[in-house]
């Protein structure tokens, strides 16, 4: 007997508890009924393509734990798929809940299929990147149908969500050409759609054939991530007319997807001054009726190449505390190069810190307990217990081991030694002699 539903949203609306929903409810310390209502309303998505057999499902929504996405994939200058798979498994080990394969060179399908066979994290793609590669033809020679067929191919391969730049139209071409932006369009997918429209004179195929795309996504339970082609690429372009007009269109497209039981999340800005971040989140929540918001950073300054994982973590913490549900990690290599393994490590940890800090501020059930356990371990000067609670225990261990106290006082570190306040207080409260010299 076959399933009586096509998508997680349809199941929730029929009050069917799917295995994926049951597992997410357990992870999030929510009842199945609570979560089912949120999925039915579109406020939580559970990206879970049935073909992705190795998936460990997660929910994305502002009232759940903030999730982390990691962008990977080969390019013309970095073509080693084995290295990319190493990054994938490292990212999963470090706690990333989603992997986006942004490969833009060679035969991309085997790697994408391998991800869907072996990777327990959600897998996402941007089909427009793959269109030129898949057909091995120049952009201007592609037909609208070619783009739609690649969406279908990715769905059949097992990806859980696809980023589609549906919100820019021919009107956007005129807006950009009239000027006013410092950085024009910095979205790679958005620029490809813009270029295709400019060269062919046709409407955006992802907008024009949106209903056909919805049928594909419904059939395969692929979540649509509505891409923000006009996201600001510098602080000067933040919250401008192009960004907001596209967001209005994404709000309309969100409702059209919901009408077909297709899950949707909405992508948000990349570079935003700190004082505008909360407002951006509230505007999106209003226009898109609470659909989960997926943000790239946002980066709060433009002057930190080599350190953009830090500028993104600052923005990500503010964004998630104000309602963003999904943070796309940013690495130290952002704007500079394809990230290596160490860049991936640093980017994920920075994003996870931002997400955790925001979840504490939002009062997400169970999140603060880890911090409380760390405080208990520090009070007891129990280093092994501290490693168990650390977000990156390997790095913490290495730092301590490399700079241990000379006289081997295992209960202190080399910063304070016997001047350690925690040690002194423990001894004083226990009525013991405090030896300093």
N, C-alpha and C positions, 0 to 999 in steps of 0.2 A: 504494500500500500504506500503510495507516494505522499509527500508532504502536502499539507493543506494550506501552505503559505509559500510565497516566493522570497520575501525579504524579512529581516528582523522587525522592521516597522509594521509590516502587514501582520506578522504573528502577534506582536504586542497589541495591535488594534483588535485582533480576534481573541485576545486574552489567552494566548498560547505561550507557555513558558518553554522557550527553546533551551537546549543544553548550554548555548553560549550565554544567554541571559542569566541562567542559573549560576554559572561560574562567575560572571561579572558581579552579580549581586553579592556573592560570598566574598569576593575580593574587596568590594567597596563597603562591606558591613551595612548593606541595605537589604530591605525585604524584596522579594521578587515582585510583589505587587507595586511597591514604590518605583522600582526601576522600570517595570513594564509600562507604567503610566508615562514616565519621562521619555521612553523610546517611542511610544505611540504618539506623543506630542511633538517629537522631533528635537527635544532638548538634550537627548543623549543619543549617540550613534554607537552601534557595535559593528564595526567593519569586519565582516566574516564571510568571505567567498567560500562556498561549500567545497570548491576544488582545492583550497588551501588546507590540506589535511593536517599539517604540522602546527597549525595556529593555536596559540594560547590566547584566547580572546580577551579583549579589554574594552571597556566603555569609555567614551569621550564625552564630557559634558562639564559645565562650569561647577556643578554641585558634587562632582566626583574628584578623585585625585587628579591633579594636572599631569598629563601624559607628555612624553618626549618623543619627537621624531628625529631620525638621523638620515641625512642625505648622503648617498654614496653612488658609485657607478663609474664606469670607465669613460675616458675621453681619448681623443686622437693622440694626446701627449702622454697619457697614462693608461695603458691598455691591458694591464695584468689583472685578469678576473680572479686569480687565486688570491692576490693581495686584497681585492675588494671583498672576497668571501671571508678573509681573515678579519677585516674591519667589521663585517656584519656580525660575526660571532662574538667579537670583542664588544661591540655595541650592545648586544643582547646581554652579555655577561655583566656589563656595567649598568644595566637597568633600563635601556631604551625600549619603549613599547612599540615603536614603528620604524620601519626602514623604507625609505623612498629610493628606488632604483632610477637614477637620472642618467643612465648610460647614453652616450651620444656617439658611439663609434662601434663598427664591426657588427657581428651577428648578435644582437642583444637578446634574442629569445631564449637560448639555452640558459643563460645566467638568470633571467627572470623566472623561468620554469624551475630552476634549481632552488631559488629563493622560496618559491611556493611549495616545494617538496620538503625543504629542510629547516626553514627559518620559523621559529615560534612567534616572532613579532609580526604585527600587521605589515603587509607589503603594499606600498603605493607606487604609482608611476605617473608620468606626464606624457600621455600618448602623442602629443604633437611633436615632442622631441624625436620620437621613434619613427615618425612618418617618413621623413627624408631618408633615414637610415634603412628602414624596412624596404622601401621601394627603390632605393638607390637612384633617386631622381632629384633634380633641382626643385626647390620649393615652388617656383612659379608653375611648374608642369603638373603639380598635384591637383586632383579634383576634390571637391567637397566629400564625395563618397569615399575617397582614399583615407581621409582623416577619420571618418566614422568607422570604417573597417578596422583601423588600428585600435580604436577603442574596444571593438568587439574581440579582437585578437587578445588584447591584454586581459579582458574579462574571462575569456576562455582559458587563458594560461593560469588564472587563479588569483590575480591581484585583488586586494580587499578594498582599495580606494584608488580613484583616479583624479588627478588635478586637471580640470578642464577650464580653459579661459573663455567662458561663455559670455562674459559681461561687457566686452568691448564690441562696438559695432562701427559701422562706417562713420557715424557721427563722431566717434572718438578720433578718427583720422583728422578731421577738421579741427578739433580741439587742440590736438598736439601740434599740428602745423601752424596754428595761430600763435603758438609760443606761450611763454609765461612760466614754463618749467625749466629748472636748471638741468635736470637729469633725464627729461623725456620719459621713456618707458625702460625700466631696468629689469623687468620680469623677462626671463629668457623665453618662456612660452608665449607671453604676451607680445614680445617683439616679433616672434615668428608669425603669429596670427596677424599682427599689424602689417608686417611686410607682405604676407600673402594677399591680404585685402588690397593693399596699395598696388601690387603688381597685377592682380587679376581684375580688379574693379568689382569683385563679388563681396557679398556679405559674409561675416564670420560664420563658417560652417557649424561651429559648436553652438552658435546662437540660432542660426536658421533651422538646423535639424535637431534641435534640442529634444523634441518629442521622440524622435527615433533613438537618440542616446538614452533617454529615460527607459525605453523598452528594453534596451540591452542591459542596462544596470538593474532593472527590475528582474529580468530573467536570471541573472547571475548573482544577485544580491551584492552588487558593487556599490559602495558608498561614493557619492560625488563630492569631491572637494572643489568648491567653486573658486577658481583661481582669481587673484586680484592682479590683473594685468597692469593696472594703473597704480600699484602700490608705490609710495614715495621711496625714492632711492637716495634721498638726502633730506636733511631737516627742512630745507627751504621749500620742499614740495609737499610736506606733511599736511594732511587734512585739507587739500585743495579741491577745486571743483571736479577735476578728473576722477580723483579717488572717490569722492562722495557720490557722484553721478553713477559710477560703476557699481558702488555698493547698493544704490537704490535698485538697479537692475538685478543684482544678485538676490535681493530680497524677493523680487517677483519670481525669479527662477527657483528659489527655495520653495515657495508655495506651490509652484507647478510640479516640482518633484514630489513633495508631500502628497499632492493629490493623486499620485500614482504609487504611493507607498515606497518611494525611493528615499533612502537615507541621505542626508546632506550635512556637510560642514562648510563653513565659509572662511576663506583665507583673508588674513588681515595685513596691516602695514608692516613695512620693513624698517624705516627710519623715522622716528617720531620723538620730538622733545619730551622730556619727562612730564611736563605740565599738561601735555595734550593726550597722554596715553589713556587715562581713565575715561576721558570724554569719548575717545575713539571706541573704546569697549562698549560704552553705554549706547552710543549711536548705532553700532552694529546690532546689539541685542534688541533694540527697538525695531530697526528696519527689517531684520531677519528673524524676528519673532522668537528669539531665544535659541536659534540653531547654534551648535557649538562653533566657537571662534578659534581659528588656527593661525597663530602669528609667527612671523619670522623675526625673532628677537622680541620686540623691536629694538633697534640700536638707538641709543640716546645721544650719541655724538658721532660725527663723521671723521674724526681725526685720529682714530686709534687702529690703523692697520697693524696686524700682528697681535692685537689685544681685543679684537672684536668679540671674542667669546665673553669677555668681561662686560663690554658695553651692552651686549645682547642679554646677558644675565640680569643686569640692572633693570633693563626695560621689561624683560620677561617676568620678573618677580612682580613688578607693578601691574603689568597687563593681566597676569593670572589672578592676582589679588582683586582686580577690578572686573573679572569675569571671563577672561580667556581660558580655554579648556585644553589647548594643545600647543606646545611650544616646539617650533622647529629649531634644533640646535644650531649654533653658529660656532665655528672653530677659529683658532688664531689665524688660519690661512684664508679666512673670508676676504674677498677682493684681491687675493694674491696668488693662490694656487689651489690645486686639488689637495685636500687634506691627507696627510699620512696617518699612520696608526697613532702616533702621539697626539697629533692635532685632534683626531676623533676622540681620544681619551679625554683631553682637556675640554673639548666642546661639550661632551655629554655630561661630565661632572659639573661644569658651570651651569648648564641648563637644569640639571637635577637639583642643584642647590636652590636655584631660582624657583623651581616648581614646588619644592618642599617648603620653602619660606612662605610662599603664597598660600599653600594649603593650610599651614598653621594659622595664618591670618584669617582664612575663611572658615576655620573650625571644622575642617573635614574630619570625620570620625576616625580615630585611631592614629592620626598622623603625629600628634605631639608626644605620644608614648615613647617613640624612639629617642626623642630629645631628653625626656625624663629619665630613661634608662641610661643615657650617656652621662647625665648629671650625677646619677647614683654611682656609676663606675668611676667618675672623676673624683667624687668625694672620698671614695675608698682607695683611690690611687691604684685601681685595678686595671692595668694596661690591657690585658687580654680581653676583658669585658668591654673596654673602649673600642677595640678593633671590631668587635661584633656589631657595634652600633654605628661605626664610621661609614660615611657615604663612599669613601675610597680607602678601605683599610690597608691596601697594599702600599699606597703612597705614605700613609701615616706611619706604618711600621718602618719603612725605609728611612724616613726622616729621623725617627727616634734612634734607630739602630746606628745610623751614620754619625750621630752626635750625642752618644750616650755620656753620662757623667763620668769623669775620670776615676772617681773613687767608687764607682759601681753601686751607687745608692739607687737600687731598682725602684724605690718608691717615689723618686723625684726625676726631673729632667734637668738638662744642662743649662737651662735658662736661670733657674732659681737655686738649684741644689738644696742645701739644708735651709735656705731662706724661704722655701716653698710655703705659701700661706695655707694651703690645704693640709700639708703635713703638720705645720705648727698648730693649727686649729684642732686637728684630730688628737694630737698629743695633749694639748691643753685641756680639752673637754674630757679626755680619759684620765686626767690627773697625772700625766707622765712628765718627766723632765724633758725640756726642749733643748737639745744639744745643737748649737749652731757652729761653734768652732771645733 
